[in-house]
Amino acid sequence: MTPGVHLSENIHHANRDNFKTLEIGREARRVRANFGAGPAGIPVEVLLEAQRDFLSHSGGLSVVEMSHRSPEYKEIHFQAMEDLRSIMNVPSTHEIIFQQGGASTQFSAVALNLCQTDDCVGDYVLSGEWSRKASEEAKKFCKVNIVNDQDAPLDTSLFVNSCPKPEEFTFSKNASFFYYCDNETIHGTEYHEVLTHPNPDVPIVIDAASNFISRPIDVSKYGVIFAGASKNVGPAGLTIVIVRKDLLNRASPKTPAMMHWKTLAEHSSLFNTAPTFSIYMAGLQLKWTKRLGGLEIVEKLNMKKSNLIYSVIDNSLGFYSCPVTDVASRSRMNVVFRIMGGEVELEDQFVAEAKIDNMIGLGGHSLVGGLRASLYNAVSMEACIMLARFMTNFQNKYR
């Protein structure tokens, strides 16, 4: 082993057979360690439960055939809401809304629902590509103040070494809301503490798409939390919005009904045909999260997983490097790294050999390149041990 790389013995004894084959019905499923950024892997036990229900969930109907108005579906719908409220300890001051359109639809919805006129101002932290896209979309409906853009604009086509620092922010005096992306999936940065606005009356809005239910948070500190389900809560097709009830009367009259939080809340997210299967799958994965022991246990597991991979990177004597040099800014969900400072051919070889070894989704985003291991809740510790062992072997082979 290369000097300086310290891996526990269990890495070398991880059994790849755990990732090979599960017999499901008449066919074999090739189980891969999925490190993709999303749609992400779903726990096999959740997939098996969905398989059992697919032909006949209740009353002889498949879950995908149920009317969203039926008692059978409503039981699924409201149970998922109840489980989410329980897992996150969502207070009664906040509504839970199930929407369609992906988290990116909320880039418009936030400004439309929190700004009654085009003269309203939103304070935005520009920390990466997703916050950039959000701020650009918001400019169609309100004025945008980038709180950390006074000296030089952030080039989101490049990696960053840290999250923007709150002490460097310049806030507007009349902001209607304060927006930031809690975890930048592409750039591998994450805020681990809530950011605040100097005016306590300004609601805090976070895009939590990539780290939703990955750790406990105090929901009461936020005005709006939104996330697509396809990282930690199930398949694509569902977006979850948690909004403080007193903010539901701030919407612009131009807000389309399908993006109007108050309208959706008043109809319990059944204003139109809901994404029933995605909500059903989210409900199963929320129950799985509860069986793990809740978000305190989930956070501990996620810290162990990310610490393992970062340890391999930081102890590789420069073979691997993480562009996010500020350790406190590193994402637990999306670990970005380069090989030999950015040897593209070697990085491509890493992805190809990892696939042969039954690990997929390790290529970086096309905007910045490099490599990325996404360690969402459904990625097991065993999968991370498998990846760490592969990384060490790859280093020894190509150094």
N, C-alpha and C positions, 0 to 999 in steps of 0.2 A: 504493500500500500504506500502511496506517496506520503512522505513525512508531512505532518501538519494536519492530515485529514483524520479526525477522530470520530468514528462511528461506533455505536454500540453493537454488541455481538448479534443482537437480534436482526440487524440489517442483513448480515451475511447468512442468516438462517431463515429469512423470510421465504415462505413456500409459494413459489409461483403457481403451483397447482390450484391455489385458492382463487386464481384469476382465470382459470382455463375454461371449464365447462360446467354448466348447470343443466340438468335435464328438465325441460319444461314441456309437459305434454308429450307430443310425438317428436318434437324437434329439439335440437341442442342449441343453447344460447352461448355464444362465445363472449365471456365476460371480460371486458377490458377495463384497465385503470384509466378512467376518463378525466384528463386534466384540462379539458377544454373550458374556455371562458363563458360559454353559454350558447345555446341551451346546454345545461350542465347535466351530469349524471344524476340518476334517480336511484335511491336505494333499491336493491333487488327485491327485498321483501315487500316494498311498496308496489313494484311492478307485478309481482306475483299475486298480490291481493287484487290489483286492478284487473289482471287477467281472469281471475276467478269470477269477478263481477261483470266482466264485459258482456257476456252473453245474457246473463240474467241477474240483475242486481236485486230487484224486488218486483213481485207481481209478474214475473216472466219477461220484463223489459230490460234491454241493455241500458246502461246509464247514459249512453249517447242518444238514446231514443226518447228519453223522458221529456215531457213538457216542463218548461221552467216554472209553470204555474201549478204543477202537480204536487200533492202532499209528499210524495216520495222524494222528489227533487228538493223541495223546500227543507226537508229534514237534513239533507246533505248540506245545503246552502247555509242554513243558520248554524249548524253544528261547526262548520268550518270557521264561521265568524266567531263563534263562542270560543273555539280552541285557540284561535289567534289572539283574541282578547286575553285569554288566560295565560298563554305563553309569554306574551309581551307585557302583561299587566297593564293593558290599555285602560286608562281611567274613564269614567262615565262622561267626562267632559269632551271626549273625542269620539267621532264617528269612524267606523270602518266601512270603506267602500270598495266593492269589487268592480273593476272597469276592464274594458277591452282597449286595444290600441297600442299596447306596449308602453314601457316607461317613457319613451321619447315623446309620446303624445302629451305627457304632463309638462313638457317644456313650454307648450302653449297654454295648457290648462292652468298652470300656476299663475301666470300673468293675468289670464282672463278672469280667474276666480278671485283674485286678490286686488285687482285694480279696476275701479268703477269708471275711470277715465284714462285717456291716453297720456295724461300729464303725471300720472303716478310714477314713482321711482322704485325700482328694485335694486338693492345692493347685492352684487354677485361676487363670489370668490372665483377667480379663474385659476383652477388648479390642474387642468388637463383638458382632453378633447371633449369629454362629456359635459363639463361645465361650460366650455366654449360654445358647444352646440346649443345648450340651454339658453345661454345669454343672447345668442344670435336670434333664436326663435322668439324670445321675450321682447326683443326690440320692435317686433311687429305690433305689439299691443301696449307697451309702456316704455318709459325711459329706463335705461340701464346704466348703473354706476358700477364699474369694475373696481373693487376696493383695493386691489393689489396691483394695479396697472399704471401707477403714476410715473415710473421711471422707464421701463422697457416692457413692451407687450410679451407675454409668454408665447413661445413658439411651440405649439402642441405637436408638431411633427418630430420633435426631439424628446428624448427621455429627460426627466427632471431629477434633481438630487434630493428634493424634499417637498413637503407640503408648504404652501405659502404660510408665513408666520403671522398670527393675529396682531402682534405688536406693530406690524408694518401696514395694517389696513387703514384706509381713509374712508370713513363712512359718510354718506349723505345725511343731511339734517332732517329730511322729510321722507325717509324711506317708508314704503308700504309693506315691504317684507325684506328679509335677509336670506339669501339662497346660497347653498354650497353643496357640492358633491362629496358625500362622506367617504367614498372609496372610488378612486379613479382606476377602472379596470384595465385600461390600456397602459397607463404609466406606472401602475403598481404602488400607488401611495394611498394612505388612509389616515383620516383623523380618528384618534382613539378617545378623544374627549369632545364634548359638545362645544361648538363655537357660540359666542354670544355677541349681541349687538349692544352698543352703549345705551341705546334707548330700549328699556325693557318692554315697552309696548309694541315694539316691532316684532312680528311673528317670525320664527326661524323655520325655514323650509329646507329639508334635505332630500337629495336624491340618494336613497339607500339601496339602489338596485343590486349592487354587488356584495353588500355585507348585511343584508336584511336577515334578521333572526340568527346572526352568527355570534352575537354576544348580547348581554342584557343592556338595555338603555332605559333612561327615564323619559318615557313618552310625554310626560307632562311638561317637559322643557321645550317641546317642539310645537309649532303651529301646524305644520304639515310634514308628513313622512310619506314618501311614495317609493314603490319598488316593483319592477317586473318580477313575476314568479319564477322565471326560468333559471335562476341561480340556486336558490335554497328552498324553494317552496313548490317545485313541480315543473311541469312543461310550460312552454311558451303559450301565450294566448290570454293570460290574466295579468292585470296590474292591480296592485293593492295600494289604496290611498287611505291614510289615517289623518284625519283633519279635525282640528279643534272646532267645536260646534259654533262658537261665537264668530268664526270666520266665514260661515256659510252665507252670510248676507252681504258680502263685499263684491260680488261678481259684477262684471261689466254686463250691460244689457245685450251686448253682442255675443255673449257666450252661447255656443250651440248647446242644445239640450243634452246631447250625448257627452258633453264635457263639463256640464254644470254640476258641481259637487252637491249642491243643495237638492237639485232635482233627483239625483241618483240616491242620495241619502234618504229622502222622503219616501222613496219607493223601495227601500232596503236592497238596493242594487239589482232590482228586478223591473226597472223602467222599460226595458226591452228584453229580447232574448239574451240571457246571460251566457257567457262561455262555460256552459254547464260541465263539460268534461274536464276542463282545466281547473274549475273550482272543486270538482270531485277529487281530482288528483292532488290538488293543494291540501284538501282536507285529510287525505291519507298521509301525506308527508308531514303535516302538522301533528298528527297523532304519533307518527314515528319520532318526531322531535320530542314530544312529551315523554315517550317511552325511554328515550336516551337519558332523561332526567332533567330536562328544561335547559334554559339558556346558560345558566351558570356552568353546567357540565359541558355543554356545547362549546362555550368559550375556552374552557380548559383544553379540550381536545383540539380545537383550532390553533391554540397557542403552541401546543406540542408539535402539531404537524408543520406549521410554518417555521418554528424554531429549528426543527430537524433539517429542513431544506436550506434555510439561510445558513445553518452551521456548515453544511457541505460547501456552500458557495464561499463563505468567509474564510474557511480553512483550506482552500484549494491552492494556496500560494499563487494566486493570480490567474489560474486557468479559467475559473469562473469569476464573474464580477457582477455585482448588483448596482445598477445605475443610481438607485436610491441610497445614497451614502449616509443620509441622516437616518439612523436606525429607528428613531422614534416615529418616522414618517412611513415606514415600510408597511405595506398591506399584508394582512394575514390571509387574505383571500386570493390575491393575485401576485405571485412572486415572479418578478421580471429579472432576467439575467442575460449576460452575454458570455461568449467563449473567446478567450484570448483577445479581449477588447473589442470584439466584433468581427471575428473571422466567419464570414457568411457561409462559405462552403462547409466549414466544420459544424456550424450550427444546423445547416441542412442535413448533414450526416447524422447529427445527434437526433433530430426528429425522425429520420428514416430508421435508424437502429432501434430507437425507442418503440417505434411501431412494431417492428419485428418482435421485440420483447413484450408486446402486448400492452403498451402504453400509448395513448393517443392524446391529441390536443395540445401539444407542447410548443407549437410554433407561436411566436409573438404576433401582435397585431400588425397588419400590413402598413399601418401609418408609421410605426417606429422600428419594426423588425425585431430581431433578437429572439429570445425564448421566453416562455411564460408558463408557469405551472399554477393553475387555478385550483385552490384547495377548499372548495365549497364543503358544506356540511356533509354531503353524501360521500365525499372522498374519504376513505377509511385510513386509519393509521397504517394499516398493512400496505395499502397502496403507496403511501408516502415513504415507507421503509423500502419498498420495491424501487421507487424512483431514486432514493438516496443511494442505494446500492448500485443502480445503473450509472448514476452520475459519477461515482467514484471509479467504477470500472472503466467508464468512457475516458475519464481523466488519465488513468494509468495507461490506457491504450494509445492515446493521441498526444500526450504531453511532449 
